[in-house]
Amino acid sequence: MRRILVTGASGATGGAVLQALAGRDVTVRAMLRTEGGPVPGADETVRADFDDPAALDAALADVDAAYLVTPSSARAAERQLRFLDAARAAGVGQVAILSQLAAATDSPVRFLRWHAQVERYAAEHGPAHTILRPNLFLQGTLAFAGLIRATGGFGAPIGDAAVSAVDVRDIGEAAATVLTTDGHLGRRYDLTGPEAITHTRLAAALSAATGREVRFADVPPESFAEQLRGALPDWQIEGLLEDYAHYRRGEAAGVSTAVPELTGHPARGVDEFARDHADAFRG
């Protein structure tokens, strides 16, 4: 039976991949950085850190395919390259690499440059792989849930730019498909929602789902950064501002058909996301 390693098993996309693999004829091994009990959706659980080569080798033993995502870090690209080297040495037949829409080596956005570095390395050195390039996660809005419950609103430096934000559950299902069916090696898939939406539209969807008014306000980048001081390191705040500037320039509005093609159902939209997560915003 095919054995699939899922890194980031306790994270948003790793958890979605585990859920999407449930019921398929595979053995699922969840990789965690810290000790923990059984992981829902996993047949096996291993503890391994991307900075521990021996533990990484053990996690990859007897693995046929893997889903690769690393925690947000200034060393994310370095850790992904280390994983790719270990996967190649272990004879892993396929790695599904979580990248980002519009990844490019000359991008002004550091995260997009880092993802492009990983994509290029995989193309030049292997192992066999599939690139998944999702857009902004709808579930990222959950970071504003406490603020929305307390004040009835949230803000970001994005103006009225539209972004084809994607539901993390669709990322999980798309990854499960490429890891369990043939024809995806060497392919790259842009994963988006069914339409490009503004944050004002997002607020309207949350209002309808929660039964209370949710307001969105465009805020200056400097004010947004100040709100994050102390909660995030400076490099991450600066990277987020680059991301939002990228969105504000209208560079993330394109809609791809990859989600319905891979999953067999329409991509989940903002209204479905809002309904399914209404309790988090309602309080």
C-alpha positions in Angstrom: 0.0 0.0 0.0 1.3 3.5 -0.9 2.7 5.4 2.1 2.4 9.2 2.1 4.2 11.5 4.5 2.4 14.7 5.4 4.6 17.4 6.9 3.0 20.3 8.8 0.4 17.8 10.0 -0.8 20.2 12.8 -1.0 23.2 10.5 -3.8 24.5 8.2 -2.8 22.9 4.9 -1.2 19.8 6.4 -4.4 19.1 8.4 -6.5 19.6 5.3 -4.4 17.2 3.4 -4.8 14.6 6.1 -8.6 15.1 6.1 -8.7 14.7 2.3 -6.6 11.5 2.3 -9.0 9.9 4.8 -10.7 6.9 3.2 -8.3 6.5 0.3 -6.3 3.3 -0.1 -3.1 4.7 1.3 -1.1 4.6 4.6 -0.8 8.2 5.9 2.2 9.2 8.1 1.9 12.5 9.9 5.1 14.4 10.7 5.1 16.6 13.8 7.9 18.8 15.2 7.0 18.1 18.8 5.8 15.0 20.6 2.0 14.5 20.5 -0.7 11.9 20.6 -2.5 10.3 17.6 -3.2 12.7 14.8 -6.7 12.6 13.3 -6.5 11.1 9.8 -3.1 9.6 10.2 -2.2 5.9 10.4 1.3 6.7 11.7 2.9 9.6 13.5 6.6 10.6 13.6 8.4 13.4 15.3 11.0 15.1 13.1 12.4 18.6 12.7 13.6 20.0 9.4 16.9 20.9 11.1 17.5 17.3 12.3 18.8 15.2 9.3 18.6 11.9 11.1 15.0 12.4 12.2 14.1 13.6 8.7 15.7 10.4 7.2 13.7 8.3 9.6 10.5 10.1 8.8 11.1 9.5 5.1 11.9 5.8 5.4 9.7 3.6 3.2 7.7 6.7 2.0 6.4 6.6 -1.6 5.2 10.3 -1.7 5.2 13.3 0.5 3.4 16.7 1.0 5.9 19.4 1.8 5.1 22.6 3.7 7.4 24.3 6.3 6.5 26.6 9.2 6.7 30.3 8.5 10.4 31.1 9.0 13.2 33.2 7.5 14.8 29.8 6.9 11.8 28.2 5.1 13.5 27.8 1.7 16.6 26.3 3.3 14.5 23.8 5.2 12.5 22.8 2.1 15.7 22.3 0.1 17.0 20.1 2.9 13.8 18.1 2.8 14.0 17.7 -1.0 17.6 16.4 -0.7 16.5 13.9 2.0 13.5 12.8 -0.1 15.6 12.2 -3.1 18.2 10.2 -1.1 15.3 8.1 0.4 14.0 7.3 -3.1 10.6 9.1 -2.6 8.8 8.9 -5.9 6.9 12.2 -5.6 6.8 15.4 -3.5 3.9 17.8 -3.7 5.5 21.1 -2.8 3.3 23.9 -1.4 4.4 27.1 -3.2 2.6 30.4 -3.8 0.8 31.9 -6.7 3.1 34.2 -8.7 6.3 32.8 -7.2 9.2 34.4 -9.1 12.9 34.8 -8.5 12.7 38.6 -9.3 9.6 39.3 -7.3 9.7 42.3 -4.8 7.9 39.9 -2.4 10.4 37.9 -0.4 8.0 35.0 0.1 7.5 34.7 -3.6 11.3 34.7 -4.2 11.8 32.0 -1.6 9.1 29.8 -3.2 10.7 30.3 -6.6 14.0 29.3 -5.3 12.6 26.0 -4.1 10.7 25.4 -7.3 13.9 26.0 -9.3 16.0 23.7 -7.1 13.4 20.9 -7.4 13.4 21.3 -11.2 17.2 21.1 -11.3 17.9 18.4 -8.7 14.7 16.5 -8.1 13.1 14.5 -6.7 10.1 14.0 -9.0 7.5 16.5 -7.8 4.3 18.5 -8.3 4.1 22.3 -7.6 0.9 23.6 -5.8 0.6 27.4 -6.0 -2.3 28.5 -3.9 -3.4 32.1 -3.6 -4.3 33.9 -0.3 -6.0 31.5 2.1 -9.6 32.4 3.0 -8.8 30.8 6.4 -6.3 33.5 7.0 -9.3 35.7 7.9 -9.6 33.6 11.1 -6.6 35.6 12.4 -9.0 38.6 12.5 -11.7 36.6 14.3 -11.0 38.0 17.8 -10.9 41.5 16.5 -14.1 41.1 14.6 -15.9 39.7 17.6 -14.7 42.5 19.8 -15.1 45.5 17.4 -17.2 44.3 14.5 -14.5 45.1 12.0 -11.0 44.5 10.7 -8.5 46.2 8.5 -5.7 45.6 6.1 -3.6 47.6 3.6 -5.3 46.3 0.5 -7.8 48.9 -0.6 -10.4 47.6 -3.0 -8.1 45.2 -4.8 -9.7 41.8 -5.7 -7.9 38.6 -4.8 -9.0 35.1 -5.9 -8.6 33.7 -2.4 -8.8 30.0 -1.9 -10.2 27.8 0.8 -7.6 25.6 2.5 -9.9 22.6 2.2 -9.6 22.8 -1.6 -5.8 22.9 -1.2 -6.0 19.7 0.8 -8.2 18.0 -1.7 -6.0 19.1 -4.6 -2.9 17.8 -2.9 -4.6 14.5 -2.0 -5.5 14.0 -5.7 -2.0 14.7 -7.0 -0.5 12.4 -4.4 -2.8 9.4 -5.1 -3.4 9.6 -8.9 -1.2 9.5 -11.9 -0.3 12.2 -14.4 0.8 15.0 -12.1 4.6 14.6 -12.0 6.3 17.8 -13.3 3.0 19.7 -13.3 2.3 23.0 -11.6 -1.2 24.0 -10.5 -2.4 27.4 -9.5 -5.0 27.0 -6.8 -7.6 29.8 -6.5 -11.2 30.4 -5.5 -14.0 30.6 -8.0 -13.8 34.4 -8.2 -11.7 37.4 -7.2 -13.1 39.2 -4.2 -12.4 42.4 -2.4 -12.1 42.5 1.4 -15.3 44.6 1.4 -17.0 41.6 -0.2 -15.4 39.3 2.4 -16.8 41.5 5.2 -20.3 41.3 3.5 -20.1 37.6 3.4 -19.2 37.5 7.1 -22.1 39.9 7.9 -24.6 37.6 6.1 -23.2 34.5 7.8 -23.1 35.8 11.3 -26.2 38.0 11.3 -24.2 41.0 12.5 -22.5 43.8 10.6 -18.8 43.2 9.9 -16.9 46.2 8.5 -13.7 46.3 6.6 -11.4 49.4 6.6 -8.4 50.0 4.4 -5.5 51.0 6.6 -2.1 52.5 5.8 0.8 49.9 5.7 2.5 51.7 8.6 -0.5 51.4 10.9 -1.0 47.7 10.0 2.6 47.0 10.8 2.3 48.8 14.1 -0.6 46.6 15.1 1.6 43.5 14.5 4.6 44.7 16.4 5.4 42.4 19.3 3.2 39.6 17.9 5.4 38.9 14.9 9.1 39.3 14.1 10.1 42.3 12.0 11.1 40.1 9.0 7.6 38.5 8.9 5.8 41.9 9.2 7.9 43.3 6.4 7.1 40.2 4.3 3.4 40.6 5.0 3.5 44.2 3.9 5.2 43.1 0.6 2.4 40.5 0.2 -0.3 43.0 0.7 1.3 45.5 -1.7 1.4 42.6 -4.2 -2.4 42.1 -3.7 -3.1 45.8 -3.8 -1.4 46.1 -7.2 -4.0 43.6 -8.6 -1.4 40.9 -9.2 -3.4 38.1 -7.5 -6.8 38.4 -9.1 -6.5 35.7 -11.7 -8.9 32.7 -11.4 -7.6 29.2 -12.2 -9.7 26.1 -13.0 -7.2 23.7 -11.3 -9.3 23.2 -8.2 -12.4 21.9 -10.0 -10.3 19.9 -12.4 -8.4 18.2 -9.5 -11.2 17.8 -7.0 -14.2 17.2 -9.2 -16.3 19.9 -7.6 -16.4 23.8 -7.9 -13.9 25.7 -5.8 -15.4 26.8 -2.5 -16.2 30.5 -2.4 -16.3 33.2 0.2 -19.9 32.7 1.1 -19.4 29.0 1.9 -16.3 29.8 3.9 -18.2 32.4 5.9 -21.1 30.1 6.6 -18.9 27.2 7.7 -16.8 29.4 10.0 -19.5 31.8 11.3 -19.2 30.7 14.9 -15.6 31.8 15.0 -16.6 35.4 14.0 -19.9 35.5 15.9 -18.4 34.6 19.3 
